[in-house]
Amino acid sequence: MHLVSLQAKNISKTFNRRNVFSDINFSISQSQALAIIGKNGSGKSTLVKILAGVLSATTCEIAISLNGSSVKREAAFNHLGFVSPYLQ
């Protein structure tokens, strides 16, 4: 069995001069769940796209590990994905 974990530190996103969110921090492992809630336009989809590597953050540190070993960001797509009906 493969144990995957994700650690996010200081995720921030700014579009032009508008700060969407800043300093988001969390850690989640394979046996846990994470709910992202908020009003329309609060940045929920933007955050998930950043975590999946579909969108770049303004600032962030994202670490993915597999069985305790670090996974390079380029190889993260082997262990992490994003499915959306409106993904362009």
N, C-alpha and C positions, 0 to 999 in steps of 0.2 A: 504494500500500500504506500502511496506517495502522500506525504504531508506537505501541503502548500500553505504559506503564510504571506501576508502582505502588510507592510508597515509604511504609513504615509506621514511625512513630517512637513510642516510649514507650507502646505499647498495654497497657493494664491493665484488668482486669475484676474487680469485687467484687460478689458476690451477698450481700445483707444484710451480715454482717461477715466472710464467708468470701472470702479473696483467691483467685481462680481462677488468675490469672497476672498478671505485672507486667513492665513494661519490655521488651516484645517489639519488636525493631527488625529490619527487613530491607528490601531493595530488589529488585525483580524487573522484568525487561523482557520483551517479547513473545517473544523467542527463548529464554527461560530457563524452567526448571521449578522448582517449589517443593514439597517434601514436608513435610507436617506429621504428625509421629508422636508417640505417647504412649499411656499407659495409658488405660483407660476412665475417664471422668470428669476427665481432665486439662485439658479446655478446647479440644480441637481443633475441634469443631463450633462452639463459641462464638466462637472466633477467626475462622473462616471467615464466620460470620454477621455479625460486626462489619465485616470487610473488604467484604462485599457490601452493607452498609447495612441489613441486616435487624434487627440488634440494636445498641443503643448501648453504647459502651465507657464505662468509668468515666473513663479518660483516654486520649487518643490524638491523633495527628497523622497523617492519611492523605492522601497527595497522589497524584492520578492525572494523568498527562499523556498527551497524544495528539500525536504528531509534535513533541514538545518544548514544546508549549503546555499550560498548566494547564487541567484540566477541573474545573468546579465540581462539588461533591458532589451537587447536585441532578441534574446531567446524567450522573453516573457510570453510571447504569443503562443508558445507551446503549452502554457499552463494557465493563461488568463485570456478571456475573450469578452466581447461586447456584442450583443444582439439587439437591434432596434428596428422598428418598422420605418423610421425616417432617417436612417444613416446614409448620408451621401458620400 
